[in-house]
Amino acid sequence: MKSLLIIALLVGSFGCTKDIPPNLSPDSRIKYQATKVILALDVSRDAAIALADAGIITRPESVRVVEFHKAAITVVYSASPEWKITVLKALDELKGVLSVTAQNQLGHYLDLAKVLIQEVTN
Amino acid sequence: MKELLIKSLIESLPNIIQEIKDLFKKKNPTAPEPTDAEVMAGLTQAFISSLAKDDAYLAIHKK
């Protein structure tokens, strides 16, 4: 699983900003990347749910991740000027409050979302 | 018990792996480029469906 994520990160570094359709307006370019950010956050959310279903992390921890996810995608969708900073900060705060087990299991997914968010260009 | 838990996780993993693959899927080079309206629609759809899943999960598990 770890190697899969490393590969995904490498592919993502080529796939996120370099495949933005050239015909889009500047506003739509942001929205295009925002969609990918939401999808990346979805992966973190779904991983947390799956891990809770398997009993590897606690259900309250998965609820915390889902609550973070809901707030994060709302901020991303709003496209407020500070959305990147807000979501990146919230990601770091979430990692800080998770148990060691949850950090070990979810850390790579959260880092993947972080990479994509940081790649978003204005 | 442990075997059952691992089995449950393994059964969930294909969905997660597929999500990662979809995220980084290279688009078909012959497909037409999306328009601004299509991009907005795609973003809205992703947001609405994701939000619905969050709300459904929280409705069941949040105390």
N, CA and C atoms of all chains as a GROMACS GRO file, in nm:
protein
  555
    1MET      N    1   0.084  -0.121   0.000
    1MET     CA    2   0.000   0.000   0.000
    1MET      C    3   0.087   0.126   0.000
    2LYS      N    4   0.193   0.122   0.078
    2LYS     CA    5   0.280   0.238   0.086
    2LYS      C    6   0.341   0.266  -0.050
    3SER      N    7   0.386   0.162  -0.119
    3SER     CA    8   0.449   0.183  -0.250
    3SER      C    9   0.347   0.235  -0.350
    4LEU      N   10   0.221   0.191  -0.336
    4LEU     CA   11   0.116   0.239  -0.426
    4LEU      C   12   0.099   0.389  -0.410
    5LEU      N   13   0.100   0.434  -0.286
    5LEU     CA   14   0.082   0.577  -0.261
    5LEU      C   15   0.201   0.657  -0.311
    6ILE      N   16   0.320   0.603  -0.296
    6ILE     CA   17   0.438   0.674  -0.345
    6ILE      C   18   0.428   0.688  -0.497
    7ILE      N   19   0.385   0.580  -0.561
    7ILE     CA   20   0.369   0.584  -0.707
    7ILE      C   21   0.262   0.686  -0.744
    8ALA      N   22   0.153   0.685  -0.667
    8ALA     CA   23   0.044   0.779  -0.694
    8ALA      C   24   0.092   0.923  -0.680
    9LEU      N   25   0.174   0.949  -0.580
    9LEU     CA   26   0.228   1.084  -0.561
    9LEU      C   27   0.314   1.124  -0.680
   10LEU      N   28   0.396   1.032  -0.726
   10LEU     CA   29   0.484   1.062  -0.840
   10LEU      C   30   0.400   1.090  -0.964
   11VAL      N   31   0.301   1.003  -0.986
   11VAL     CA   32   0.214   1.023  -1.102
   11VAL      C   33   0.138   1.153  -1.086
   12GLY      N   34   0.096   1.178  -0.966
   12GLY     CA   35   0.020   1.300  -0.940
   12GLY      C   36   0.099   1.425  -0.967
   13SER      N   37   0.227   1.419  -0.942
   13SER     CA   38   0.309   1.538  -0.966
   13SER      C   39   0.312   1.572  -1.114
   14PHE      N   40   0.288   1.472  -1.200
   14PHE     CA   41   0.280   1.500  -1.342
   14PHE      C   42   0.136   1.523  -1.386
   15GLY      N   43   0.043   1.471  -1.307
   15GLY     CA   44  -0.095   1.465  -1.353
   15GLY      C   45  -0.185   1.578  -1.309
   16CYS      N   46  -0.141   1.652  -1.209
   16CYS     CA   47  -0.237   1.747  -1.152
   16CYS      C   48  -0.239   1.878  -1.227
   17THR      N   49  -0.126   1.945  -1.235
   17THR     CA   50  -0.129   2.078  -1.294
   17THR      C   51  -0.098   2.076  -1.443
   18LYS      N   52  -0.038   1.967  -1.489
   18LYS     CA   53   0.004   1.968  -1.629
   18LYS      C   54  -0.107   1.923  -1.723
   19ASP      N   55  -0.219   1.872  -1.670
   19ASP     CA   56  -0.323   1.827  -1.760
   19ASP      C   57  -0.443   1.921  -1.756
   20ILE      N   58  -0.425   2.042  -1.710
   20ILE     CA   59  -0.535   2.138  -1.709
   20ILE      C   60  -0.564   2.177  -1.854
   21PRO      N   61  -0.689   2.160  -1.897
   21PRO     CA   62  -0.722   2.196  -2.036
   21PRO      C   63  -0.684   2.342  -2.063
   22PRO      N   64  -0.615   2.366  -2.172
   22PRO     CA   65  -0.563   2.501  -2.199
   22PRO      C   66  -0.671   2.602  -2.235
   23ASN      N   67  -0.792   2.553  -2.273
   23ASN     CA   68  -0.896   2.644  -2.318
   23ASN      C   69  -0.972   2.710  -2.203
   24LEU      N   70  -0.950   2.666  -2.081
   24LEU     CA   71  -1.030   2.714  -1.969
   24LEU      C   72  -0.991   2.855  -1.928
   25SER      N   73  -1.090   2.925  -1.876
   25SER     CA   74  -1.065   3.058  -1.821
   25SER      C   75  -0.985   3.042  -1.691
   26PRO      N   76  -0.921   3.148  -1.643
   26PRO     CA   77  -0.844   3.138  -1.518
   26PRO      C   78  -0.929   3.086  -1.401
   27ASP      N   79  -1.054   3.132  -1.396
   27ASP     CA   80  -1.143   3.088  -1.288
   27ASP      C   81  -1.172   2.938  -1.300
   28SER      N   82  -1.193   2.892  -1.421
   28SER     CA   83  -1.223   2.750  -1.442
   28SER      C   84  -1.101   2.662  -1.417
   29ARG      N   85  -0.982   2.716  -1.442
   29ARG     CA   86  -0.861   2.639  -1.413
   29ARG      C   87  -0.854   2.607  -1.264
   30ILE      N   88  -0.890   2.706  -1.183
   30ILE     CA   89  -0.894   2.684  -1.038
   30ILE      C   90  -1.000   2.580  -1.003
   31LYS      N   91  -1.116   2.591  -1.065
   31LYS     CA   92  -1.226   2.498  -1.037
   31LYS      C   93  -1.187   2.356  -1.080
   32TYR      N   94  -1.116   2.344  -1.189
   32TYR     CA   95  -1.071   2.213  -1.239
   32TYR      C   96  -0.980   2.148  -1.135
   33GLN      N   97  -0.888   2.225  -1.084
   33GLN     CA   98  -0.798   2.172  -0.982
   33GLN      C   99  -0.871   2.147  -0.851
   34ALA      N  100  -0.969   2.232  -0.822
   34ALA     CA  101  -1.046   2.214  -0.698
   34ALA      C  102  -1.121   2.081  -0.698
   35THR      N  103  -1.168   2.041  -0.815
   35THR     CA  104  -1.237   1.912  -0.826
   35THR      C  105  -1.142   1.799  -0.788
   36LYS      N  106  -1.019   1.807  -0.836
   36LYS     CA  107  -0.921   1.703  -0.802
   36LYS      C  108  -0.890   1.705  -0.652
   37VAL      N  109  -0.887   1.824  -0.595
   37VAL     CA  110  -0.862   1.834  -0.451
   37VAL      C  111  -0.974   1.765  -0.374
   38ILE      N  112  -1.098   1.790  -0.416
   38ILE     CA  113  -1.212   1.726  -0.349
   38ILE      C  114  -1.201   1.575  -0.363
   39LEU      N  115  -1.166   1.526  -0.479
   39LEU     CA  116  -1.152   1.381  -0.500
   39LEU      C  117  -1.041   1.324  -0.411
   40ALA      N  118  -0.933   1.398  -0.397
   40ALA     CA  119  -0.823   1.352  -0.310
   40ALA      C  120  -0.868   1.348  -0.164
   41LEU      N  121  -0.942   1.449  -0.124
   41LEU     CA  122  -0.995   1.450   0.013
   41LEU      C  123  -1.094   1.334   0.033
   42ASP      N  124  -1.168   1.302  -0.072
   42ASP     CA  125  -1.262   1.189  -0.065
   42ASP      C  126  -1.187   1.059  -0.035
   43VAL      N  127  -1.070   1.044  -0.092
   43VAL     CA  128  -0.991   0.922  -0.069
   43VAL      C  129  -0.957   0.911   0.080
   44SER      N  130  -0.918   1.023   0.140
   44SER     CA  131  -0.886   1.023   0.284
   44SER      C  132  -1.008   0.985   0.365
   45ARG      N  133  -1.122   1.044   0.330
   45ARG     CA  134  -1.248   1.015   0.401
   45ARG      C  135  -1.284   0.869   0.390
   46ASP      N  136  -1.279   0.817   0.269
   46ASP     CA  137  -1.318   0.678   0.248
   46ASP      C  138  -1.221   0.581   0.314
   47ALA      N  139  -1.094   0.617   0.316
   47ALA     CA  140  -0.997   0.534   0.386
   47ALA      C  141  -1.027   0.530   0.536
   48ALA      N  142  -1.062   0.645   0.592
   48ALA     CA  143  -1.093   0.651   0.735
   48ALA      C  144  -1.215   0.564   0.766
   49ILE      N  145  -1.315   0.571   0.682
   49ILE     CA  146  -1.436   0.491   0.703
   49ILE      C  147  -1.403   0.342   0.694
   50ALA      N  148  -1.324   0.306   0.592
   50ALA     CA  149  -1.288   0.165   0.576
   50ALA      C  150  -1.207   0.115   0.695
   51LEU      N  151  -1.118   0.199   0.743
   51LEU     CA  152  -1.034   0.159   0.858
   51LEU      C  153  -1.119   0.146   0.985
   52ALA      N  154  -1.218   0.231   0.998
   52ALA     CA  155  -1.307   0.220   1.115
   52ALA      C  156  -1.393   0.094   1.103
   53ASP      N  157  -1.442   0.065   0.984
   53ASP     CA  158  -1.522  -0.056   0.962
   53ASP      C  159  -1.441  -0.182   0.995
   54ALA      N  160  -1.310  -0.174   0.969
   54ALA     CA  161  -1.223  -0.288   0.995
   54ALA      C  162  -1.175  -0.291   1.140
   55GLY      N  163  -1.211  -0.188   1.217
   55GLY     CA  164  -1.171  -0.184   1.357
   55GLY      C  165  -1.027  -0.143   1.380
   56ILE      N  166  -0.964  -0.087   1.279
   56ILE     CA  167  -0.822  -0.050   1.292
   56ILE      C  168  -0.809   0.088   1.355
   57ILE      N  169  -0.903   0.177   1.323
   57ILE     CA  170  -0.911   0.303   1.396
   57ILE      C  171  -1.049   0.309   1.461
   58THR      N  172  -1.063   0.398   1.557
   58THR     CA  173  -1.191   0.403   1.629
   58THR      C  174  -1.297   0.476   1.545
   59ARG      N  175  -1.421   0.445   1.574
   59ARG     CA  176  -1.530   0.512   1.503
   59ARG      C  177  -1.528   0.664   1.530
   60PRO      N  178  -1.508   0.708   1.655
   60PRO     CA  179  -1.500   0.854   1.677
   60PRO      C  180  -1.390   0.921   1.595
   61GLU      N  181  -1.280   0.851   1.574
   61GLU     CA  182  -1.172   0.910   1.493
   61GLU      C  183  -1.217   0.922   1.347
   62SER      N  184  -1.288   0.822   1.300
   62SER     CA  185  -1.337   0.832   1.162
   62SER      C  186  -1.438   0.946   1.150
   63VAL      N  187  -1.519   0.965   1.253
   63VAL     CA  188  -1.615   1.076   1.252
   63VAL      C  189  -1.540   1.209   1.247
   64ARG      N  190  -1.432   1.217   1.320
   64ARG     CA  191  -1.351   1.339   1.319
   64ARG      C  192  -1.296   1.365   1.180
   65VAL      N  193  -1.250   1.261   1.112
   65VAL     CA  194  -1.198   1.277   0.976
   65VAL      C  195  -1.310   1.320   0.881
   66VAL      N  196  -1.427   1.259   0.896
   66VAL     CA  197  -1.539   1.294   0.807
   66VAL      C  198  -1.584   1.439   0.833
   67GLU      N  199  -1.584   1.480   0.958
   67GLU     CA  200  -1.620   1.619   0.989
   67GLU      C  201  -1.520   1.716   0.927
   68PHE      N  202  -1.392   1.680   0.937
   68PHE     CA  203  -1.288   1.761   0.873
   68PHE      C  204  -1.313   1.766   0.722
   69HIS      N  205  -1.340   1.648   0.666
   69HIS     CA  206  -1.361   1.640   0.521
   69HIS      C  207  -1.476   1.729   0.477
   70LYS      N  208  -1.585   1.725   0.553
   70LYS     CA  209  -1.703   1.804   0.517
   70LYS      C  210  -1.669   1.954   0.519
   71ALA      N  211  -1.598   1.995   0.623
   71ALA     CA  212  -1.561   2.136   0.631
   71ALA      C  213  -1.463   2.173   0.520
   72ALA      N  214  -1.369   2.083   0.493
   72ALA     CA  215  -1.265   2.113   0.393
   72ALA      C  216  -1.324   2.126   0.253
   73ILE      N  217  -1.410   2.034   0.215
   73ILE     CA  218  -1.464   2.042   0.079
   73ILE      C  219  -1.555   2.164   0.064
   74THR      N  220  -1.619   2.203   0.173
   74THR     CA  221  -1.703   2.323   0.169
   74THR      C  222  -1.616   2.446   0.145
   75VAL      N  223  -1.504   2.452   0.211
   75VAL     CA  224  -1.410   2.563   0.189
   75VAL      C  225  -1.354   2.560   0.047
   76VAL      N  226  -1.318   2.442   0.000
   76VAL     CA  227  -1.264   2.429  -0.136
   76VAL      C  228  -1.368   2.477  -0.237
   77TYR      N  229  -1.490   2.432  -0.220
   77TYR     CA  230  -1.596   2.466  -0.314
   77TYR      C  231  -1.626   2.616  -0.312
   78SER      N  232  -1.614   2.676  -0.194
   78SER     CA  233  -1.644   2.819  -0.183
   78SER      C  234  -1.544   2.904  -0.262
   79ALA      N  235  -1.424   2.846  -0.282
   79ALA     CA  236  -1.318   2.916  -0.357
   79ALA      C  237  -1.288   3.054  -0.296
   80SER      N  238  -1.297   3.061  -0.165
   80SER     CA  239  -1.261   3.187  -0.100
   80SER      C  240  -1.111   3.212  -0.120
   81PRO      N  241  -1.068   3.336  -0.110
   81PRO     CA  242  -0.927   3.366  -0.138
   81PRO      C  243  -0.829   3.288  -0.050
   82GLU      N  244  -0.872   3.254   0.071
   82GLU     CA  245  -0.780   3.188   0.165
   82GLU      C  246  -0.802   3.037   0.172
   83TRP      N  247  -0.870   2.980   0.073
   83TRP     CA  248  -0.910   2.839   0.089
   83TRP      C  249  -0.790   2.746   0.100
   84LYS      N  250  -0.686   2.772   0.023
   84LYS     CA  251  -0.571   2.682   0.029
   84LYS      C  252  -0.508   2.681   0.167
   85ILE      N  253  -0.485   2.802   0.219
   85ILE     CA  254  -0.422   2.813   0.351
   85ILE      C  255  -0.510   2.747   0.457
   86THR      N  256  -0.641   2.772   0.448
   86THR     CA  257  -0.735   2.720   0.547
   86THR      C  258  -0.734   2.568   0.549
   87VAL      N  259  -0.742   2.508   0.431
   87VAL     CA  260  -0.750   2.362   0.424
   87VAL      C  261  -0.616   2.298   0.463
   88LEU      N  262  -0.506   2.357   0.421
   88LEU     CA  263  -0.375   2.302   0.457
   88LEU      C  264  -0.354   2.306   0.608
   89LYS      N  265  -0.397   2.416   0.668
   89LYS     CA  266  -0.385   2.429   0.815
   89LYS      C  267  -0.473   2.326   0.884
   90ALA      N  268  -0.594   2.310   0.833
   90ALA     CA  269  -0.687   2.213   0.894
   90ALA      C  270  -0.633   2.071   0.880
   91LEU      N  271  -0.568   2.041   0.769
   91LEU     CA  272  -0.508   1.909   0.749
   91LEU      C  273  -0.401   1.882   0.855
   92ASP      N  274  -0.316   1.980   0.878
   92ASP     CA  275  -0.210   1.963   0.978
   92ASP      C  276  -0.271   1.947   1.117
   93GLU      N  277  -0.375   2.025   1.145
   93GLU     CA  278  -0.441   2.015   1.277
   93GLU      C  279  -0.505   1.878   1.295
   94LEU      N  280  -0.566   1.827   1.190
   94LEU     CA  281  -0.629   1.695   1.197
   94LEU      C  282  -0.524   1.588   1.227
   95LYS      N  283  -0.414   1.593   1.156
   95LYS     CA  284  -0.309   1.493   1.181
   95LYS      C  285  -0.262   1.500   1.325
   96GLY      N  286  -0.260   1.621   1.381
   96GLY     CA  287  -0.212   1.638   1.517
   96GLY      C  288  -0.301   1.579   1.623
   97VAL      N  289  -0.431   1.568   1.595
   97VAL     CA  290  -0.523   1.517   1.696
   97VAL      C  291  -0.555   1.369   1.678
   98LEU      N  292  -0.506   1.309   1.571
   98LEU     CA  293  -0.531   1.166   1.551
   98LEU      C  294  -0.438   1.082   1.638
   99SER      N  295  -0.484   0.962   1.671
   99SER     CA  296  -0.399   0.870   1.746
   99SER      C  297  -0.281   0.827   1.658
  100VAL      N  298  -0.182   0.767   1.720
  100VAL     CA  299  -0.065   0.721   1.644
  100VAL      C  300  -0.107   0.620   1.538
  101THR      N  301  -0.197   0.530   1.576
  101THR     CA  302  -0.245   0.430   1.480
  101THR      C  303  -0.312   0.496   1.360
  102ALA      N  304  -0.399   0.590   1.389
  102ALA     CA  305  -0.471   0.658   1.281
  102ALA      C  306  -0.374   0.739   1.195
  103GLN      N  307  -0.276   0.803   1.258
  103GLN     CA  308  -0.177   0.878   1.181
  103GLN      C  309  -0.101   0.785   1.089
  104ASN      N  310  -0.063   0.670   1.140
  104ASN     CA  311   0.013   0.574   1.058
  104ASN      C  312  -0.071   0.524   0.941
  105GLN      N  313  -0.198   0.504   0.966
  105GLN     CA  314  -0.284   0.448   0.860
  105GLN      C  315  -0.331   0.554   0.762
  106LEU      N  316  -0.362   0.672   0.812
  106LEU     CA  317  -0.422   0.774   0.727
  106LEU      C  318  -0.323   0.879   0.678
  107GLY      N  319  -0.207   0.883   0.740
  107GLY     CA  320  -0.111   0.988   0.709
  107GLY      C  321  -0.080   1.003   0.561
  108HIS      N  322  -0.062   0.891   0.492
  108HIS     CA  323  -0.027   0.898   0.349
  108HIS      C  324  -0.140   0.957   0.267
  109TYR      N  325  -0.264   0.922   0.303
  109TYR     CA  326  -0.378   0.976   0.229
  109TYR      C  327  -0.390   1.126   0.250
  110LEU      N  328  -0.369   1.169   0.373
  110LEU     CA  329  -0.377   1.312   0.402
  110LEU      C  330  -0.263   1.387   0.335
  111ASP      N  331  -0.146   1.324   0.331
  111ASP     CA  332  -0.031   1.388   0.263
  111ASP      C  333  -0.056   1.400   0.114
  112LEU      N  334  -0.124   1.301   0.058
  112LEU     CA  335  -0.157   1.306  -0.085
  112LEU      C  336  -0.246   1.426  -0.114
  113ALA      N  337  -0.348   1.444  -0.031
  113ALA     CA  338  -0.437   1.559  -0.048
  113ALA      C  339  -0.358   1.690  -0.035
  114LYS      N  340  -0.266   1.690   0.061
  114LYS     CA  341  -0.185   1.811   0.084
  114LYS      C  342  -0.102   1.845  -0.039
  115VAL      N  343  -0.042   1.745  -0.100
  115VAL     CA  344   0.041   1.767  -0.219
  115VAL      C  345  -0.043   1.828  -0.331
  116LEU      N  346  -0.162   1.773  -0.351
  116LEU     CA  347  -0.247   1.825  -0.459
  116LEU      C  348  -0.291   1.968  -0.431
  117ILE      N  349  -0.322   1.997  -0.306
  117ILE     CA  350  -0.365   2.132  -0.272
  117ILE      C  351  -0.251   2.230  -0.296
  118GLN      N  352  -0.131   2.190  -0.256
  118GLN     CA  353  -0.016   2.279  -0.273
  118GLN      C  354   0.017   2.301  -0.420
  119GLU      N  355  -0.023   2.204  -0.504
  119GLU     CA  356   0.007   2.216  -0.648
  119GLU      C  357  -0.089   2.309  -0.719
  120VAL      N  358  -0.200   2.339  -0.657
  120VAL     CA  359  -0.300   2.424  -0.723
  120VAL      C  360  -0.238   2.561  -0.749
  121THR      N  361  -0.244   2.603  -0.875
  121THR     CA  362  -0.184   2.731  -0.911
  121THR      C  363  -0.296   2.830  -0.940
  122ASN      N  364  -0.270   2.954  -0.908
  122ASN     CA  365  -0.369   3.059  -0.929
  122ASN      C  366  -0.352   3.124  -1.066
  123MET      N  367  -1.100  -1.353   1.476
  123MET     CA  368  -1.152  -1.215   1.477
  123MET      C  369  -1.061  -1.122   1.397
  124LYS      N  370  -0.932  -1.136   1.424
  124LYS     CA  371  -0.836  -1.051   1.354
  124LYS      C  372  -0.843  -1.078   1.205
  125GLU      N  373  -0.860  -1.206   1.170
  125GLU     CA  374  -0.866  -1.242   1.029
  125GLU      C  375  -0.987  -1.176   0.962
  126LEU      N  376  -1.097  -1.171   1.037
  126LEU     CA  377  -1.217  -1.108   0.982
  126LEU      C  378  -1.197  -0.959   0.959
  127LEU      N  379  -1.127  -0.894   1.052
  127LEU     CA  380  -1.101  -0.751   1.039
  127LEU      C  381  -1.013  -0.724   0.918
  128ILE      N  382  -0.909  -0.802   0.902
  128ILE     CA  383  -0.818  -0.783   0.790
  128ILE      C  384  -0.892  -0.808   0.659
  129LYS      N  385  -0.977  -0.909   0.660
  129LYS     CA  386  -1.054  -0.942   0.540
  129LYS      C  387  -1.145  -0.824   0.503
  130SER      N  388  -1.207  -0.763   0.604
  130SER     CA  389  -1.296  -0.650   0.580
  130SER      C  390  -1.219  -0.534   0.519
  131LEU      N  391  -1.100  -0.508   0.571
  131LEU     CA  392  -1.019  -0.398   0.519
  131LEU      C  393  -0.976  -0.427   0.376
  132ILE      N  394  -0.933  -0.548   0.350
  132ILE     CA  395  -0.888  -0.585   0.215
  132ILE      C  396  -1.004  -0.569   0.117
  133GLU      N  397  -1.125  -0.602   0.162
  133GLU     CA  398  -1.241  -0.590   0.073
  133GLU      C  399  -1.269  -0.444   0.043
  134SER      N  400  -1.237  -0.354   0.135
  134SER     CA  401  -1.262  -0.211   0.113
  134SER      C  402  -1.153  -0.148   0.028
  135LEU      N  403  -1.034  -0.205   0.031
  135LEU     CA  404  -0.919  -0.144  -0.036
  135LEU      C  405  -0.937  -0.127  -0.187
  136PRO      N  406  -0.994  -0.225  -0.257
  136PRO     CA  407  -1.009  -0.205  -0.403
  136PRO      C  408  -1.081  -0.076  -0.437
  137ASN      N  409  -1.182  -0.038  -0.359
  137ASN     CA  410  -1.253   0.086  -0.386
  137ASN      C  411  -1.161   0.205  -0.369
  138ILE      N  412  -1.081   0.202  -0.264
  138ILE     CA  413  -0.990   0.313  -0.237
  138ILE      C  414  -0.882   0.319  -0.344
  139ILE      N  415  -0.830   0.204  -0.380
  139ILE     CA  416  -0.726   0.200  -0.484
  139ILE      C  417  -0.784   0.251  -0.616
  140GLN      N  418  -0.907   0.216  -0.645
  140GLN     CA  419  -0.970   0.263  -0.769
  140GLN      C  420  -0.988   0.415  -0.766
  141GLU      N  421  -1.023   0.468  -0.649
  141GLU     CA  422  -1.037   0.613  -0.637
  141GLU      C  423  -0.905   0.683  -0.666
  142ILE      N  424  -0.796   0.625  -0.616
  142ILE     CA  425  -0.665   0.685  -0.641
  142ILE      C  426  -0.632   0.677  -0.790
  143LYS      N  427  -0.662   0.565  -0.851
  143LYS     CA  428  -0.637   0.550  -0.994
  143LYS      C  429  -0.718   0.651  -1.075
  144ASP      N  430  -0.845   0.667  -1.038
  144ASP     CA  431  -0.930   0.762  -1.110
  144ASP      C  432  -0.877   0.904  -1.096
  145LEU      N  433  -0.823   0.934  -0.980
  145LEU     CA  434  -0.772   1.067  -0.951
  145LEU      C  435  -0.658   1.104  -1.044
  146PHE      N  436  -0.576   1.004  -1.077
  146PHE     CA  437  -0.459   1.031  -1.158
  146PHE      C  438  -0.468   0.974  -1.298
  147LYS      N  439  -0.589   0.941  -1.339
  147LYS     CA  440  -0.608   0.883  -1.470
  147LYS      C  441  -0.577   0.986  -1.578
  148LYS      N  442  -0.498   0.947  -1.675
  148LYS     CA  443  -0.469   1.036  -1.787
  148LYS      C  444  -0.591   1.044  -1.876
  149LYS      N  445  -0.626   1.165  -1.914
  149LYS     CA  446  -0.747   1.178  -1.996
  149LYS      C  447  -0.719   1.132  -2.139
  150ASN      N  448  -0.825   1.092  -2.205
  150ASN     CA  449  -0.817   1.046  -2.343
  150ASN      C  450  -0.774   1.165  -2.431
  151PRO      N  451  -0.664   1.152  -2.502
  151PRO     CA  452  -0.614   1.268  -2.581
  151PRO      C  453  -0.709   1.308  -2.694
  152THR      N  454  -0.797   1.217  -2.735
  152THR     CA  455  -0.889   1.253  -2.844
  152THR      C  456  -1.020   1.310  -2.791
  153ALA      N  457  -1.039   1.307  -2.660
  153ALA     CA  458  -1.164   1.359  -2.603
  153ALA      C  459  -1.164   1.511  -2.611
  154PRO      N  460  -1.280   1.571  -2.636
  154PRO     CA  461  -1.283   1.718  -2.643
  154PRO      C  462  -1.254   1.778  -2.506
  155GLU      N  463  -1.195   1.896  -2.508
  155GLU     CA  464  -1.163   1.964  -2.383
  155GLU      C  465  -1.293   2.010  -2.318
  156PRO      N  466  -1.300   2.002  -2.185
  156PRO     CA  467  -1.423   2.048  -2.119
  156PRO      C  468  -1.436   2.199  -2.129
  157THR      N  469  -1.558   2.242  -2.130
  157THR     CA  470  -1.584   2.386  -2.131
  157THR      C  471  -1.586   2.438  -1.987
  158ASP      N  472  -1.590   2.570  -1.974
  158ASP     CA  473  -1.596   2.630  -1.841
  158ASP      C  474  -1.722   2.581  -1.767
  159ALA      N  475  -1.832   2.574  -1.841
  159ALA     CA  476  -1.958   2.530  -1.779
  159ALA      C  477  -1.949   2.385  -1.732
  160GLU      N  478  -1.885   2.302  -1.811
  160GLU     CA  479  -1.870   2.160  -1.775
  160GLU      C  480  -1.779   2.144  -1.652
  161VAL      N  481  -1.677   2.226  -1.646
  161VAL     CA  482  -1.587   2.219  -1.530
  161VAL      C  483  -1.662   2.258  -1.403
  162MET      N  484  -1.744   2.364  -1.416
  162MET     CA  485  -1.822   2.409  -1.299
  162MET      C  486  -1.920   2.300  -1.258
  163ALA      N  487  -1.985   2.240  -1.356
  163ALA     CA  488  -2.082   2.133  -1.327
  163ALA      C  489  -2.011   2.015  -1.260
  164GLY      N  490  -1.892   1.982  -1.307
  164GLY     CA  491  -1.816   1.871  -1.249
  164GLY      C  492  -1.778   1.899  -1.106
  165LEU      N  493  -1.736   2.023  -1.080
  165LEU     CA  494  -1.699   2.060  -0.943
  165LEU      C  495  -1.821   2.052  -0.851
  166THR      N  496  -1.933   2.106  -0.898
  166THR     CA  497  -2.055   2.105  -0.817
  166THR      C  498  -2.101   1.963  -0.789
  167GLN      N  499  -2.095   1.879  -0.890
  167GLN     CA  500  -2.136   1.740  -0.873
  167GLN      C  501  -2.046   1.667  -0.773
  168ALA      N  502  -1.917   1.689  -0.784
  168ALA     CA  503  -1.823   1.625  -0.691
  168ALA      C  504  -1.851   1.671  -0.548
  169PHE      N  505  -1.878   1.800  -0.534
  169PHE     CA  506  -1.903   1.856  -0.401
  169PHE      C  507  -2.033   1.801  -0.342
  170ILE      N  508  -2.139   1.803  -0.420
  170ILE     CA  509  -2.270   1.761  -0.370
  170ILE      C  510  -2.270   1.613  -0.332
  171SER      N  511  -2.212   1.530  -0.417
  171SER     CA  512  -2.214   1.385  -0.388
  171SER      C  513  -2.125   1.353  -0.269
  172SER      N  514  -2.014   1.424  -0.258
  172SER     CA  515  -1.924   1.399  -0.145
  172SER      C  516  -1.986   1.446  -0.014
  173LEU      N  517  -2.052   1.560  -0.020
  173LEU     CA  518  -2.118   1.614   0.099
  173LEU      C  519  -2.229   1.520   0.146
  174ALA      N  520  -2.301   1.464   0.050
  174ALA     CA  521  -2.410   1.372   0.085
  174ALA      C  522  -2.356   1.250   0.158
  175LYS      N  523  -2.241   1.202   0.115
  175LYS     CA  524  -2.181   1.085   0.180
  175LYS      C  525  -2.135   1.120   0.323
  176ASP      N  526  -2.080   1.240   0.337
  176ASP     CA  527  -2.040   1.286   0.471
  176ASP      C  528  -2.162   1.291   0.563
  177ASP      N  529  -2.268   1.355   0.514
  177ASP     CA  530  -2.387   1.373   0.598
  177ASP      C  531  -2.448   1.238   0.635
  178ALA      N  532  -2.447   1.145   0.542
  178ALA     CA  533  -2.504   1.013   0.569
  178ALA      C  534  -2.423   0.942   0.678
  179TYR      N  535  -2.293   0.950   0.669
  179TYR     CA  536  -2.206   0.884   0.768
  179TYR      C  537  -2.221   0.950   0.905
  180LEU      N  538  -2.223   1.082   0.906
  180LEU     CA  539  -2.234   1.153   1.034
  180LEU      C  540  -2.372   1.131   1.098
  181ALA      N  541  -2.473   1.117   1.016
  181ALA     CA  542  -2.608   1.094   1.070
  181ALA      C  543  -2.613   0.962   1.146
  182ILE      N  544  -2.535   0.865   1.100
  182ILE     CA  545  -2.536   0.734   1.164
  182ILE      C  546  -2.441   0.730   1.284
  183HIS      N  547  -2.324   0.788   1.269
  183HIS     CA  548  -2.218   0.763   1.366
  183HIS      C  549  -2.186   0.878   1.461
  184LYS      N  550  -2.232   0.997   1.430
  184LYS     CA  551  -2.197   1.109   1.518
  184LYS      C  552  -2.297   1.114   1.633
  185LYS      N  553  -2.244   1.122   1.755
  185LYS     CA  554  -2.332   1.124   1.872
  185LYS      C  555  -2.352   1.265   1.920
   0.00000   0.00000   0.00000
